[in-house]
Amino acid sequence: MRRAVVIGVGAHLPERVVPNTHFEAFMETNDEWIRERTGITQRHFAAEGEVTSDLAVMAGAEAIKDAGVEASSIDLVVLATSTPDDTMPSTATKIQHRLGITGGAAFDVNAACSGFVYAMTVANSFIIAGTAKRVLVIGAETYSRILDFNDRTTCILFGDGAGAVLLDAQEQKGTNDDRGVLFSKIHSDGQYTQLLATNGGVSSTMTSGKMFMVGKEIFRHASTKMPAAVEEGLAELKLPLSAIDWLVPHQANMRILASVGQKLHINEEKVVATVPKHANTSAASIPLALYTAKNDGRLKNGHLVACPALGAGLTWGCTLIRW
């Protein structure tokens, strides 16, 4: 059976670090309040003139270098982002060119915080179908561009960054011990579009708009749909919860991570959490967390990794990867 095997991982964060104390100067909040409610201590914001493709190119280049392959061997680039450089062309095509990828195709996927799982599902489908052999999947965001800095319930939660994985088509035995993506499935329910959205868009207001969120409802949906997505994958593979070596969920905030882990009966030591230092980087959060766990030695070949996410749409899903 053909599997999409992770052969390289990369990440990039903007140089500017923004601590919680930054917000004290212009709104009623403080470091203690933010830490207690979210677990976040800092985040990174892109510099003036620094765009999503800049972050994505750095992360993608590192993933290619980590894999030890030539950029020319990549035949598909899938970028997960809800903060593209421009309305058109797709930011993925700009990344494709800047990385020296000359063949195949490139396109963006917009599923907000579920973007990386959506992009992985698309990439996995291309590889299984035999229409792509090597796919660069990137999650990259500059959410600082769409935050409402008058709304302390949202602006403190988000940051900018990029993470990438390089997938390679490899023939495997077709068992749960195979390396690569074992399961990837996505869902959406458009009746909840106004729980997390922006108040503008090209067609509606001719602006990008600013983000708003109904936090309690998003927490409720994330705490149920993300665990359910993991359980769906394990059921299809006929694996128990104990088979998971690492839970690498979308990094929304520490309370959601704790809730998802508890509902799946996974010890907190098995939950990879980068949200304290990165905040919520939307589509970039899972690949940034994978990069962190790989490079600090926690994530090793043979480990089963569960990557659930929920985002605006509402969209949600899960990817299960044998590292």
C-alpha positions as CSV (number, residue, x, y, z in Angstrom):
1,M,0.0,0.0,0.0
2,R,1.2,3.5,-0.8
3,R,1.7,5.7,2.3
4,A,2.5,9.4,2.7
5,V,5.6,9.2,4.9
6,V,7.0,12.2,6.8
7,I,10.6,12.6,5.7
8,G,11.3,16.2,6.7
9,V,10.0,18.8,9.2
10,G,10.6,22.6,9.3
11,A,9.4,25.6,11.2
12,H,9.9,29.4,11.4
13,L,8.8,32.1,13.9
14,P,9.1,35.8,13.4
15,E,11.9,37.5,15.3
16,R,9.6,39.8,17.3
17,V,8.5,38.2,20.6
18,V,5.4,39.7,22.2
19,P,5.1,39.0,26.0
20,N,1.7,39.3,27.8
21,T,2.8,42.5,29.3
22,H,2.7,44.1,25.9
23,F,-1.1,44.3,26.1
24,E,-1.1,46.0,29.5
25,A,-0.3,49.4,27.9
26,F,-3.5,49.7,25.9
27,M,-6.2,47.4,27.5
28,E,-7.5,46.2,30.8
29,T,-5.5,43.0,31.2
30,N,-2.3,41.7,32.7
31,D,0.2,38.8,32.5
32,E,-1.4,36.9,35.3
33,W,-4.9,37.1,33.9
34,I,-3.7,35.8,30.5
35,R,-1.6,33.0,31.9
36,E,-4.4,31.8,34.2
37,R,-7.0,31.7,31.5
38,T,-5.0,30.5,28.5
39,G,-1.6,29.2,29.6
40,I,0.0,31.6,27.1
41,T,3.1,33.6,28.2
42,Q,4.2,35.0,24.8
43,R,3.7,34.9,21.1
44,H,5.5,36.0,17.9
45,F,4.3,38.8,15.6
46,A,5.5,39.4,12.0
47,A,7.5,42.5,11.4
48,E,6.2,45.3,9.2
49,G,6.4,44.1,5.6
50,E,6.9,40.5,6.6
51,V,4.1,38.4,5.0
52,T,2.8,34.9,5.3
53,S,4.9,33.6,2.4
54,D,8.1,34.8,4.0
55,L,7.4,32.6,7.1
56,A,6.3,29.7,4.9
57,V,9.3,29.7,2.7
58,M,11.6,29.5,5.7
59,A,9.7,26.6,7.2
60,G,9.5,24.8,3.8
61,A,13.2,25.2,3.1
62,E,14.0,23.7,6.5
63,A,11.7,20.7,5.9
64,I,13.4,20.1,2.5
65,K,16.8,20.4,4.1
66,D,15.8,18.1,6.9
67,A,14.7,15.5,4.3
68,G,17.9,15.8,2.4
69,V,16.2,16.0,-1.0
70,E,16.2,18.4,-3.9
71,A,13.3,20.9,-4.2
72,S,12.9,19.9,-7.8
73,S,11.7,16.5,-6.7
74,I,8.6,18.0,-5.1
75,D,5.5,17.8,-7.3
76,L,2.9,19.4,-5.1
77,V,2.8,22.3,-2.5
78,V,-0.3,22.6,-0.3
79,L,-0.4,25.7,1.9
80,A,-2.9,25.9,4.8
81,T,-3.6,29.5,5.6
82,S,-6.4,31.9,6.3
83,T,-4.1,34.9,6.1
84,P,-2.7,34.8,2.5
85,D,-0.4,37.4,1.1
86,D,-2.9,38.5,-1.5
87,T,-6.4,37.7,-2.7
88,M,-4.7,36.2,-5.8
89,P,-2.6,34.5,-6.9
90,S,-2.5,31.7,-4.2
91,T,0.3,32.2,-1.7
92,A,1.4,28.6,-2.4
93,T,2.5,29.5,-6.0
94,K,4.7,32.2,-4.6
95,I,6.2,29.7,-2.2
96,Q,6.7,27.2,-4.9
97,H,8.7,29.7,-7.0
98,R,10.8,31.0,-4.1
99,L,11.8,27.4,-3.1
100,G,12.8,26.5,-6.6
101,I,10.0,23.9,-7.1
102,T,9.5,24.0,-10.8
103,G,7.1,21.1,-11.5
104,G,3.6,20.0,-10.4
105,A,1.1,22.2,-8.7
106,A,0.6,24.5,-5.8
107,F,-2.5,25.8,-4.1
108,D,-3.9,27.2,-0.8
109,V,-6.4,25.5,1.6
110,N,-8.4,27.7,4.0
111,A,-9.9,25.9,6.9
112,A,-8.5,28.3,9.6
113,C,-7.3,26.4,12.6
114,S,-8.1,23.1,11.0
115,G,-6.1,24.0,7.9
116,F,-3.1,21.7,8.5
117,V,-5.3,18.7,9.0
118,Y,-7.3,19.7,5.8
119,A,-4.0,20.1,3.9
120,M,-2.6,16.8,5.1
121,T,-5.9,15.1,4.1
122,V,-5.6,16.6,0.6
123,A,-1.9,15.7,0.3
124,N,-2.5,12.1,1.5
125,S,-5.3,11.7,-1.0
126,F,-3.0,12.8,-3.9
127,I,-0.3,10.4,-2.8
128,I,-2.7,7.4,-2.3
129,A,-4.2,8.1,-5.8
130,G,-0.7,8.1,-7.3
131,T,-1.0,11.7,-8.7
132,A,1.8,13.1,-6.5
133,K,4.9,11.4,-5.2
134,R,6.4,14.1,-2.9
135,V,4.2,16.8,-1.3
136,L,5.3,19.8,0.8
137,V,2.5,20.7,3.3
138,I,2.9,24.0,5.1
139,G,0.8,25.7,7.7
140,A,1.5,29.5,7.9
141,E,-0.3,32.4,9.4
142,T,0.1,36.1,10.1
143,Y,-2.9,36.5,12.4
144,S,-1.5,39.7,13.9
145,R,-2.9,41.3,10.7
146,I,-6.5,40.5,11.4
147,L,-6.7,40.8,15.2
148,D,-8.9,43.4,16.8
149,F,-6.6,45.0,19.4
150,N,-9.7,46.5,21.2
151,D,-11.0,43.0,22.0
152,R,-9.0,41.4,24.8
153,T,-10.9,38.1,24.5
154,T,-9.3,37.4,21.1
155,C,-6.2,39.4,20.5
156,I,-4.2,37.9,23.4
157,L,-4.8,34.4,22.0
158,F,-3.0,34.4,18.7
159,G,0.4,34.6,17.1
160,D,2.2,34.3,13.8
161,G,4.4,31.4,12.5
162,A,4.8,28.6,10.1
163,G,5.5,24.9,10.2
164,A,6.0,22.4,7.4
165,V,6.2,18.7,6.7
166,L,7.5,17.0,3.6
167,L,5.6,13.8,2.6
168,D,7.1,11.1,0.4
169,A,5.1,8.3,-1.3
170,Q,6.5,5.0,-0.1
171,E,5.2,1.4,-0.6
172,Q,4.3,-0.2,2.8
173,K,2.8,-3.5,3.9
174,G,-0.6,-2.0,4.5
175,T,-0.7,-2.6,8.3
176,N,-1.0,-0.3,11.3
177,D,2.8,-0.7,11.8
178,D,3.4,1.1,8.5
179,R,5.2,4.5,8.6
180,G,3.3,7.4,7.3
181,V,-0.3,8.7,7.4
182,L,-2.6,5.9,8.6
183,F,-5.8,7.9,8.8
184,S,-6.8,11.4,7.8
185,K,-10.4,12.6,7.7
186,I,-12.1,16.1,7.8
187,H,-15.5,17.4,8.6
188,S,-17.4,20.7,8.6
189,D,-20.8,22.2,9.7
190,G,-21.6,25.6,8.2
191,Q,-24.4,26.3,10.7
192,Y,-21.7,27.5,13.1
193,T,-20.0,30.0,10.8
194,Q,-20.6,33.0,13.1
195,L,-18.9,31.4,16.1
196,L,-15.5,32.2,14.7
197,A,-15.1,34.5,11.7
198,T,-13.9,37.9,10.4
199,N,-16.3,40.8,10.0
200,G,-15.1,41.5,6.4
201,G,-14.0,40.0,3.2
202,V,-13.2,40.8,-0.4
203,S,-16.7,40.3,-1.8
204,S,-18.7,41.6,1.2
205,T,-16.8,44.6,2.5
206,M,-13.7,44.9,0.2
207,T,-11.5,44.5,3.3
208,S,-10.1,41.5,5.2
209,G,-12.0,42.4,8.3
210,K,-11.1,41.7,11.9
211,M,-11.5,38.4,13.7
212,F,-14.2,37.8,16.4
213,M,-15.0,34.7,18.4
214,V,-17.7,33.3,20.7
215,G,-15.2,31.8,23.0
216,K,-17.4,29.6,25.2
217,E,-19.1,28.0,22.2
218,I,-15.7,27.3,20.5
219,F,-14.4,25.7,23.7
220,R,-17.5,23.5,23.9
221,H,-17.2,22.3,20.2
222,A,-13.4,21.9,20.4
223,S,-13.7,19.8,23.6
224,T,-16.1,17.4,22.0
225,K,-15.3,17.3,18.3
226,M,-11.5,17.0,18.6
227,P,-11.6,13.9,20.8
228,A,-14.4,12.4,18.7
229,A,-12.2,12.9,15.6
230,V,-9.3,11.0,17.2
231,E,-11.7,8.2,18.3
232,E,-13.1,8.0,14.8
233,G,-9.6,7.4,13.4
234,L,-8.7,4.8,16.0
235,A,-12.0,2.9,15.4
236,E,-11.3,2.8,11.7
237,L,-7.8,1.4,12.4
238,K,-9.1,-0.9,15.1
239,L,-6.6,0.5,17.6
240,P,-7.1,1.3,21.3
241,L,-6.5,4.8,22.8
242,S,-3.4,3.3,24.5
243,A,-1.8,3.0,21.0
244,I,-1.3,6.7,20.9
245,D,2.2,7.7,21.8
246,W,1.7,11.5,21.3
247,L,-1.3,13.7,21.1
248,V,-0.3,16.8,19.1
249,P,-3.6,18.8,18.8
250,H,-4.2,22.2,17.4
251,Q,-2.7,24.6,20.0
252,A,-5.7,26.8,20.8
253,N,-5.1,27.3,24.6
254,M,-4.0,25.1,27.5
255,R,-7.6,24.6,28.8
256,I,-8.7,23.1,25.5
257,L,-5.6,20.9,25.3
258,A,-6.2,19.6,28.8
259,S,-9.9,18.9,28.1
260,V,-9.1,17.0,24.9
261,G,-6.4,14.9,26.7
262,Q,-8.7,14.1,29.6
263,K,-11.6,13.0,27.4
264,L,-9.2,10.7,25.6
265,H,-7.7,9.5,28.9
266,I,-4.2,10.5,27.7
267,N,-1.8,11.6,30.4
268,E,-0.7,15.2,30.1
269,E,2.9,14.0,29.7
270,K,1.8,12.6,26.3
271,V,0.3,15.9,25.1
272,V,2.7,18.1,23.1
273,A,2.0,21.7,24.1
274,T,3.7,24.7,22.5
275,V,0.9,27.2,23.0
276,P,2.6,28.8,26.1
277,K,5.4,30.1,23.8
278,H,3.7,30.4,20.5
279,A,0.0,31.1,21.4
280,N,-2.5,30.0,18.8
281,T,-0.9,30.1,15.4
282,S,-3.9,28.6,13.6
283,A,-2.9,26.4,10.7
284,A,0.7,26.6,11.7
285,S,0.2,25.3,15.3
286,I,0.3,21.5,14.7
287,P,3.4,21.5,12.4
288,L,5.1,23.8,14.8
289,A,4.4,21.4,17.6
290,L,5.5,18.4,15.6
291,Y,8.8,20.2,14.8
292,T,9.3,21.0,18.5
293,A,8.6,17.4,19.6
294,K,10.9,16.0,16.9
295,N,13.8,18.3,17.7
296,D,13.7,17.9,21.5
297,G,13.8,14.1,21.1
298,R,10.4,13.2,22.2
299,L,9.1,12.1,18.8
300,K,10.8,9.1,17.4
301,N,10.3,6.7,14.5
302,G,7.6,4.2,15.1
303,H,5.5,6.5,17.4
304,L,1.9,6.9,16.6
305,V,0.9,10.6,16.6
306,A,-2.7,11.9,16.8
307,C,-3.3,15.4,15.4
308,P,-6.8,16.7,15.9
309,A,-8.0,20.2,15.1
310,L,-11.0,22.4,15.1
311,G,-11.4,25.8,13.4
312,A,-13.7,28.4,11.8
313,G,-16.4,27.0,9.6
314,L,-16.8,25.1,11.8
315,T,-14.2,22.7,10.4
316,W,-12.5,19.8,12.2
317,G,-10.7,16.5,11.7
318,C,-7.8,14.4,12.7
319,T,-4.7,12.9,11.1
320,L,-3.0,9.8,12.6
321,I,0.6,9.5,11.6
322,R,3.1,6.7,12.3
323,W,6.4,8.6,12.6
